[in-house]
Amino acid sequence: MSSTQGINVLVVDDELGPRESLKMILKPFYNVFTAENGTEALKIIHDRPIDIATLDYKMPGMTGTELLREIRKFNEEMAVIMITGFGTMKSAVEGIRYGASDYLVKPFEVNEIIEIIKKNLDKRKAKTDIKRVLAELLGVAGNASDVQPALSGELSQEELAQRLGPLLTGLSGRANGHSSRTTTVINTLKDLIGSAENRSDHLNNHSVNVAYFSGLLGKKLGLEPTVLSHLDMTAALHDIGMLGYYYQDKQNREHEHHSSDAQSAQKADLGSSFARILELPEPVIKAISHLGEKYDGSGHPRKLQAEEIPLLSRIVCLSEAVENCYRVRRNRKQVIQLISDKSGTVFDPNLTRLLVELINENQIN
C-alpha cells in the first residue's frame, strides 16, 4: 500500500491498548489522531478535517452510536466505521441507520482493518466524484427547472456525455479488488440517493422500499438472476434523475416528490442521460428512460402501450405507487383499492394482480 499521509484518521476508544494498537497499524499510511471519549473526539473533528473515524461502540458516557449521531448533525461526509465485540454487534450494526459507513467485529486481523479503511475511503472518494458530476450535470443542462429544454434542445445526449465524460474517468480506476466499476458506481449512487432521501421525513428509505417491493414482484414472476439484478438497479436508482433536486437547498428538497407529469418526464430524461453517461447496463438505462409511461399509452416519453413498455419499468412504476401510498399511512385495503382502480390504465393488470397477492400474503405491509 502506498503512503497516503494526506488522509486524516481518528481512532476513538476508551481503552488505551486498542487505541494505541490501531494507531500503530494505521500510522504508516495515514495521519492518525486518537480520542478516549466522545467529547474529545468531537473537539478533534471540529478542529481538524477528519476523513474517516473508527468508533468503539461500548464506551462509558457517550457510546459510539451516540457519538455518531452527534457527528452527523454537522458532518455528513466523514466516513465512520463502528467497531464492536460480538456481544454488542446488533447495536453497532444499528449505527448504519445513523450514517455509519461500515462496521468491524473484534477481534480482527491487521489486514482487515487496513482493507476496510481503504475500501471506505475509496467509496467516499467515489461519492465525492459523483457529487461533482451532479453539480457539473446541472451546470451543463441548466437549472433543475430547465432540464427538459436543455436536454431536448441545445444539448444532445452525445454532447452531454462528451462534456461530462472526462469527469468520470477516475471511477474506472477504483474497481480495485472490491468490485467492478459498475458496482462501485451503482453502490455510490445508492448511497447518494439514500442520503438525500433520508434528509427528508417524507422520503425516508423511499428507494430502498421501492427496490424491496420490486424484488418481491420480480421473484414472484420467476425472473432470471440477471434480470433480477437489473431490476434491483433500476428500482434502487429510479430517482437518479431527482438527485439534482435533492442536492439543492433544503426548501427545494422538501418540494412535493415529482408531483406532476412534466416533472416525471423531466426526471426520466435526466435520469436516462445520467445513467447512460455512467455506462450502466443497457436494460437499466432503457427501464429508467420509460418510468413515466402508462399502460394505456398516455404516459411519457414515447406513449408506449402495454407490453411495449419495458417490464422493469412496469414493475418499478407499480412498486413506487404502492410505496408512496403506504407512506401517507393508508391501510392495506386503501393501497389495494388505489392500484386496482388504476389497473389497465396506469399499471399492468397482471402485475397488479400479483402485487395484490403479495399484499394479501403479508409479504408487503
C-alpha positions as CSV (number, residue, x, y, z in Angstrom):
1,M,0.0,0.0,0.0
2,S,1.4,3.4,-0.9
3,S,1.6,6.2,1.6
4,T,-1.5,8.4,1.9
5,Q,-0.3,10.8,4.5
6,G,-2.8,13.5,3.3
7,I,-5.6,11.4,4.9
8,N,-6.6,12.1,8.5
9,V,-8.0,9.2,10.5
10,L,-9.5,9.5,14.0
11,V,-9.4,6.5,16.4
12,V,-11.9,6.7,19.3
13,D,-11.7,4.1,22.1
14,D,-11.8,4.5,25.8
15,E,-9.2,1.7,26.3
16,L,-5.6,2.7,25.8
17,G,-4.4,-0.7,24.4
18,P,-6.8,-1.0,21.4
19,R,-6.5,2.7,20.8
20,E,-2.7,2.6,20.5
21,S,-2.7,-0.6,18.6
22,L,-4.9,0.9,15.9
23,K,-2.7,3.9,15.8
24,M,0.4,1.8,15.2
25,I,-1.3,-0.2,12.5
26,L,-2.6,2.9,10.6
27,K,0.3,5.4,11.2
28,P,2.5,4.1,8.3
29,F,-0.3,5.1,5.9
30,Y,-2.3,7.9,7.4
31,N,-2.2,10.8,9.8
32,V,-3.7,9.3,12.9
33,F,-5.4,11.2,15.8
34,T,-6.8,9.5,18.9
35,A,-9.5,10.3,21.4
36,E,-10.6,8.4,24.5
37,N,-14.2,9.6,24.7
38,G,-16.9,11.3,22.6
39,T,-16.3,14.8,23.9
40,E,-12.6,14.7,23.0
41,A,-13.5,13.2,19.6
42,L,-16.0,16.0,18.8
43,K,-13.4,18.6,19.6
44,I,-10.9,17.0,17.2
45,I,-13.5,16.7,14.5
46,H,-14.4,20.4,14.9
47,D,-10.7,21.4,14.8
48,R,-9.4,19.2,12.0
49,P,-10.6,17.9,8.7
50,I,-11.1,14.2,9.6
51,D,-11.6,11.9,6.6
52,I,-12.5,8.7,8.4
53,A,-13.1,7.7,12.0
54,T,-13.3,4.4,13.9
55,L,-15.6,4.5,16.8
56,D,-15.7,1.8,19.5
57,Y,-19.3,1.2,20.3
58,K,-19.1,0.3,24.0
59,M,-17.6,3.4,25.7
60,P,-18.6,4.9,29.1
61,G,-20.6,8.1,28.8
62,M,-21.3,8.7,25.1
63,T,-21.5,5.4,23.3
64,G,-20.2,5.0,19.7
65,T,-23.7,5.3,18.2
66,E,-24.5,8.4,20.3
67,L,-21.2,9.9,19.1
68,L,-22.1,9.0,15.5
69,R,-25.4,10.8,15.8
70,E,-23.7,13.9,17.1
71,I,-21.2,13.8,14.2
72,R,-23.9,13.5,11.6
73,K,-25.6,16.7,12.9
74,F,-22.8,18.8,11.4
75,N,-20.8,16.4,9.2
76,E,-22.4,14.1,6.6
77,E,-19.3,13.4,4.6
78,M,-16.9,11.8,7.0
79,A,-16.7,8.0,6.7
80,V,-17.3,6.3,10.1
81,I,-16.6,2.7,11.0
82,M,-18.2,1.2,14.1
83,I,-16.0,-1.3,16.0
84,T,-17.7,-3.8,18.3
85,G,-17.4,-7.1,20.1
86,F,-19.8,-9.9,19.3
87,G,-21.9,-9.0,22.4
88,T,-22.7,-5.6,21.1
89,M,-22.8,-6.3,17.3
90,K,-26.5,-5.7,17.0
91,S,-26.2,-2.2,18.4
92,A,-23.2,-1.4,16.3
93,V,-24.9,-2.6,13.1
94,E,-27.8,-0.3,14.0
95,G,-25.3,2.5,13.6
96,I,-25.6,2.0,9.9
97,R,-29.1,3.6,10.3
98,Y,-27.5,6.7,11.6
99,G,-24.9,7.0,8.8
100,A,-22.1,4.6,9.7
101,S,-20.2,3.6,6.6
102,D,-19.3,0.1,7.9
103,Y,-18.6,-2.0,11.0
104,L,-15.9,-4.3,12.2
105,V,-16.1,-7.0,14.8
106,K,-13.4,-7.7,17.4
107,P,-11.0,-9.4,17.3
108,F,-9.9,-8.5,13.8
109,E,-6.7,-9.0,11.8
110,V,-4.3,-6.2,10.9
111,N,-5.0,-6.6,7.2
112,E,-8.8,-6.5,7.8
113,I,-8.7,-3.0,9.4
114,I,-6.4,-1.7,6.7
115,E,-8.6,-3.1,4.0
116,I,-11.8,-1.8,5.5
117,I,-10.3,1.7,5.9
118,K,-9.1,1.7,2.3
119,K,-12.5,0.4,1.0
120,N,-14.4,3.1,2.7
121,L,-12.0,5.9,1.6
122,D,-12.4,4.7,-2.0
123,K,-16.2,4.7,-1.5
124,R,-16.1,8.2,0.0
125,K,-14.0,9.5,-2.9
126,A,-16.3,7.9,-5.5
127,K,-19.3,9.6,-3.7
128,T,-17.4,13.0,-3.9
129,D,-16.7,12.5,-7.6
130,I,-20.3,11.7,-8.4
131,K,-21.5,14.7,-6.5
132,R,-19.1,16.8,-8.6
133,V,-20.6,15.2,-11.7
134,L,-24.0,16.1,-10.5
135,A,-23.1,19.7,-10.0
136,E,-21.5,19.7,-13.4
137,L,-24.5,18.0,-14.9
138,L,-26.8,20.7,-13.6
139,G,-24.4,23.3,-14.8
140,V,-24.3,21.8,-18.3
141,A,-28.0,21.1,-18.5
142,G,-29.1,24.3,-16.8
143,N,-31.1,24.8,-13.6
144,A,-33.2,21.8,-12.5
145,S,-36.4,23.5,-13.6
146,D,-34.9,23.9,-17.2
147,V,-33.5,20.4,-17.6
148,Q,-36.2,19.3,-20.2
149,P,-35.5,22.2,-22.7
150,A,-31.7,21.7,-22.3
151,L,-31.8,18.0,-23.0
152,S,-34.3,18.2,-25.8
153,G,-32.9,21.3,-27.4
154,E,-29.4,22.8,-27.1
155,L,-27.5,19.7,-26.0
156,S,-27.9,16.2,-27.3
157,Q,-27.1,13.2,-25.1
158,E,-23.9,12.7,-27.0
159,E,-22.8,16.3,-26.3
160,L,-23.8,16.0,-22.7
161,A,-21.8,12.8,-22.4
162,Q,-18.8,14.4,-24.2
163,R,-18.7,17.3,-21.7
164,L,-19.1,15.1,-18.6
165,G,-17.1,12.1,-19.8
166,P,-13.7,13.3,-18.5
167,L,-15.2,13.7,-15.0
168,L,-15.9,10.0,-14.8
169,T,-12.5,8.6,-15.8
170,G,-11.3,8.3,-12.3
171,L,-14.2,5.9,-11.4
172,S,-12.8,3.2,-13.6
173,G,-9.6,3.1,-11.5
174,R,-11.4,2.4,-8.3
175,A,-12.6,-1.0,-9.1
176,N,-9.5,-2.5,-7.3
177,G,-10.3,-5.8,-5.5
178,H,-13.6,-4.8,-4.0
179,S,-15.9,-4.6,-7.0
180,S,-16.3,-3.9,-10.7
181,R,-16.5,-0.3,-11.9
182,T,-20.3,-0.7,-12.5
183,T,-20.8,-2.0,-8.9
184,T,-18.7,0.9,-7.5
185,V,-20.8,3.4,-9.4
186,I,-24.1,1.8,-8.5
187,N,-23.4,1.4,-4.8
188,T,-22.2,5.0,-4.6
189,L,-25.3,6.3,-6.3
190,K,-27.5,4.2,-4.0
191,D,-25.7,5.8,-1.0
192,L,-26.2,9.3,-2.5
193,I,-29.9,8.7,-3.2
194,G,-30.4,7.2,0.3
195,S,-28.6,10.0,2.0
196,A,-30.6,12.6,0.1
197,E,-33.9,10.9,0.8
198,N,-33.2,10.4,4.5
199,R,-32.8,14.1,5.0
200,S,-36.5,14.4,4.4
201,D,-39.1,12.7,6.6
202,H,-41.5,12.2,3.6
203,L,-38.9,10.4,1.6
204,N,-37.0,8.3,4.2
205,N,-35.9,5.0,2.7
206,H,-38.1,5.6,-0.3
207,S,-35.8,4.0,-2.9
208,V,-34.9,1.1,-0.6
209,N,-38.6,0.2,-0.2
210,V,-39.3,0.5,-3.9
211,A,-36.4,-1.9,-4.6
212,Y,-37.7,-4.3,-1.9
213,F,-41.2,-4.3,-3.4
214,S,-39.9,-4.7,-6.9
215,G,-37.7,-7.6,-5.9
216,L,-40.6,-9.4,-4.4
217,L,-42.6,-8.9,-7.5
218,G,-39.7,-10.0,-9.7
219,K,-39.2,-13.2,-7.8
220,K,-43.0,-14.0,-7.9
221,L,-42.7,-13.6,-11.7
222,G,-39.8,-16.1,-11.7
223,L,-37.3,-13.7,-13.4
224,E,-33.8,-15.0,-14.0
225,P,-31.0,-13.8,-11.7
226,T,-29.5,-11.4,-14.3
227,V,-32.9,-9.8,-14.9
228,L,-33.5,-9.6,-11.1
229,S,-30.1,-7.8,-10.8
230,H,-31.1,-5.3,-13.4
231,L,-34.5,-4.8,-11.7
232,D,-32.8,-4.1,-8.4
233,M,-30.5,-1.5,-10.1
234,T,-33.5,0.1,-11.8
235,A,-35.6,0.3,-8.6
236,A,-32.7,1.5,-6.4
237,L,-31.7,4.1,-8.9
238,H,-35.2,5.0,-10.2
239,D,-34.9,8.5,-8.8
240,I,-31.4,9.2,-10.1
241,G,-32.9,12.0,-12.2
242,M,-34.1,13.7,-9.0
243,L,-30.6,14.0,-7.5
244,G,-30.2,17.5,-8.9
245,Y,-33.3,18.5,-6.9
246,Y,-32.3,16.6,-3.8
247,Y,-28.8,18.2,-3.6
248,Q,-30.1,21.8,-4.0
249,D,-31.2,23.8,-1.0
250,K,-33.5,22.4,1.7
251,Q,-36.5,24.3,0.5
252,N,-36.3,22.6,-2.9
253,R,-35.6,19.2,-1.4
254,E,-38.9,19.5,0.5
255,H,-40.7,20.1,-2.8
256,E,-43.5,17.5,-3.3
257,H,-41.9,14.4,-4.8
258,H,-42.2,14.5,-8.6
259,S,-45.7,15.9,-8.3
260,S,-46.6,16.3,-12.0
261,D,-46.4,14.5,-15.3
262,A,-44.0,17.2,-16.5
263,Q,-41.6,16.7,-13.6
264,S,-41.9,12.9,-14.0
265,A,-40.9,13.2,-17.7
266,Q,-38.1,15.5,-16.7
267,K,-36.8,13.0,-14.1
268,A,-36.9,10.2,-16.7
269,D,-35.0,12.3,-19.3
270,L,-32.3,13.4,-16.9
271,G,-32.1,10.0,-15.3
272,S,-31.6,8.1,-18.5
273,S,-29.0,10.6,-19.7
274,F,-27.1,10.3,-16.4
275,A,-27.4,6.5,-16.4
276,R,-26.0,6.4,-20.0
277,I,-23.1,8.7,-19.1
278,L,-22.3,6.4,-16.2
279,E,-22.4,3.4,-18.5
280,L,-25.0,1.5,-16.5
281,P,-26.3,-1.8,-18.1
282,E,-28.4,-1.1,-21.2
283,P,-31.6,-2.7,-19.8
284,V,-31.3,-0.4,-16.7
285,I,-30.9,2.7,-18.9
286,K,-33.9,1.6,-21.0
287,A,-36.1,1.0,-17.9
288,I,-35.2,4.3,-16.3
289,S,-36.0,6.0,-19.6
290,H,-39.6,4.7,-19.6
291,L,-40.6,5.1,-16.0
292,G,-43.1,7.8,-17.0
293,E,-45.0,5.5,-19.4
294,K,-48.6,4.4,-18.6
295,Y,-50.1,1.1,-19.5
296,D,-52.9,2.7,-21.7
297,G,-50.3,4.7,-23.7
298,S,-50.9,8.1,-22.2
299,G,-47.5,8.4,-20.5
300,H,-44.1,9.7,-21.3
301,P,-41.7,9.9,-23.2
302,R,-43.0,7.9,-26.1
303,K,-46.6,7.0,-25.2
304,L,-45.7,3.3,-25.2
305,Q,-48.6,0.9,-24.5
306,A,-49.0,-2.3,-22.6
307,E,-46.1,-4.7,-23.2
308,E,-44.3,-2.2,-25.4
309,I,-43.2,-0.7,-22.0
310,P,-40.1,-2.4,-20.6
311,L,-41.1,-5.0,-18.0
312,L,-38.7,-3.5,-15.5
313,S,-40.3,-0.1,-15.9
314,R,-43.8,-1.5,-15.3
315,I,-42.6,-3.3,-12.2
316,V,-40.9,-0.3,-10.7
317,C,-43.7,2.1,-11.6
318,L,-46.2,-0.1,-9.7
319,S,-43.9,-0.7,-6.7
320,E,-43.3,3.0,-6.4
321,A,-47.0,3.7,-6.3
322,V,-47.5,1.2,-3.6
323,E,-44.6,2.6,-1.6
324,N,-45.9,6.1,-1.9
325,C,-49.4,5.0,-0.9
326,Y,-48.1,3.3,2.3
327,R,-46.0,6.3,3.1
328,V,-49.1,8.5,3.6
329,R,-50.4,6.0,6.1
330,R,-53.1,4.4,4.0
331,N,-54.0,0.9,5.1
332,R,-53.8,-2.3,3.1
333,K,-57.3,-2.0,1.8
334,Q,-56.7,1.5,0.6
335,V,-53.4,0.5,-1.2
336,I,-55.2,-2.4,-2.9
337,Q,-58.0,-0.1,-4.0
338,L,-55.6,2.5,-5.3
339,I,-53.7,0.2,-7.6
340,S,-56.8,-1.8,-8.6
341,D,-58.5,1.4,-9.7
342,K,-55.6,2.2,-12.0
343,S,-55.0,-1.3,-13.3
344,G,-55.2,-1.3,-17.1
345,T,-54.7,2.5,-17.3
346,V,-51.5,3.3,-15.4
347,F,-50.5,-0.1,-14.2
348,D,-50.0,-3.6,-15.9
349,P,-53.1,-5.6,-14.9
350,N,-51.1,-8.9,-14.5
351,L,-48.5,-7.2,-12.3
352,T,-51.2,-5.5,-10.3
353,R,-52.9,-8.9,-9.6
354,L,-49.6,-10.4,-8.5
355,L,-48.8,-7.5,-6.2
356,V,-52.2,-7.7,-4.6
357,E,-51.4,-11.3,-3.9
358,L,-48.2,-10.3,-2.2
359,I,-50.0,-7.8,-0.1
360,N,-52.6,-10.3,1.0
361,E,-49.9,-12.8,1.8
362,N,-48.4,-10.2,4.2
363,Q,-45.2,-10.0,2.2
364,I,-45.8,-6.3,1.7
365,N,-47.3,-4.3,4.5
